[in-house]
Amino acid sequence: MRADMDDRELAIEIFRAGIEAVKPDRLIRNCIRLESPWLQIGGTKFNIAELKRIFVIGAGKASGLMAQATEQALGNHITCGVVAVKYGHGCACSKVEILEAGHPYPDEAGAEATRRIVQLCEGAGEGDLVVCLWSGGGSALLADYPEDCTLEEWIEFSKALVNSGATINEINCVRKHLSGVKGGQLARAAHPAHVVSLALSDVIGDPLDVIASGPTVADSSTFGQAAETLRKYDLERRAPKGVLKRIAAGMRGEIPETPKAVDPALARTVNR
């Protein structure tokens, strides 16, 4: 800091320093360290020689830059990966495929990207590591939807939900229970592989279960709470039949609840 700076210049310098400190690539470089034979991601350490494959997945407006920095850190140790980003937010990666899709509302490109991410997770085995990269916008970009809905119905309902006046926690509660990947369900799909998620928060308080709707985080919400949110914000009359059918089936126990903290499918998952 220069001694002759005025208050405006000082404020601008502080602002720029704050932005620099939270750039996605910088944060990833601080979190991922490879010093053979050890790979450290956050506070979790792996012997790189004991890992069969390393997959990288993710979704969010910043997750492309996060994937690029992850590639720079891990290089050829990455087997492959799929990351969904907002249109115009792609970046160059060699091992990880960056797929652009709709935000803030889902589209077919997001649905296809989500299918690809799920397939990769379901193919992971006990000796594999799945590195997950989440950031703001991940909820919309992970664009799966109830099987009895059309994409057009889902897009219109998503718009109604986002603009209903519901809080982000209430919106994501509904999203989790209309999805097969949100609310810890992606970790369930990847089990028994090791899963490490790095989440760049855009939510006050940094609740891991809310960022990108917590694809690898235990979820305390229920189908009943999702139904209550639909009633509270008069969304039932605007919801397609497929949405109401899934919520009702979940409340009857015909669809498994999102994984809770004691779920064994989350035993090998770490969220940072």
Number of C-alpha atoms within 10 A of each C-alpha: 8 7 5 8 11 9 9 9 13 14 12 11 14 13 11 11 11 11 11 13 11 12 14 21 21 14 16 25 15 11 17 20 17 16 9 9 11 14 18 16 21 17 9 13 13 15 13 18 11 11 15 14 19 22 21 27 26 32 36 29 22 24 32 32 24 30 32 22 20 23 18 15 19 14 14 12 15 20 14 16 24 23 28 37 30 24 13 9 17 21 16 12 17 13 19 22 20 27 23 22 28 20 20 15 19 24 20 15 17 25 21 17 26 25 16 18 22 22 13 19 24 17 12 22 16 14 13 21 26 25 21 26 27 31 24 21 24 27 28 27 31 34 30 26 22 20 12 14 17 12 18 12 17 22 19 15 18 19 13 16 23 16 12 16 12 15 12 14 16 20 22 25 26 25 23 29 29 22 21 23 28 31 31 26 27 25 33 26 20 27 24 21 25 23 27 22 25 23 26 24 16 14 15 8 7 12 15 23 23 26 27 30 31 27 31 30 28 24 23 13 21 19 25 16 16 22 20 16 21 22 12 13 14 14 17 16 10 14 19 18 14 18 22 18 13 21 24 16 13 20 17 12 11 11 14 13 18 26 23 18 14 9 12 13 22 24 15 16 23 19 17 13
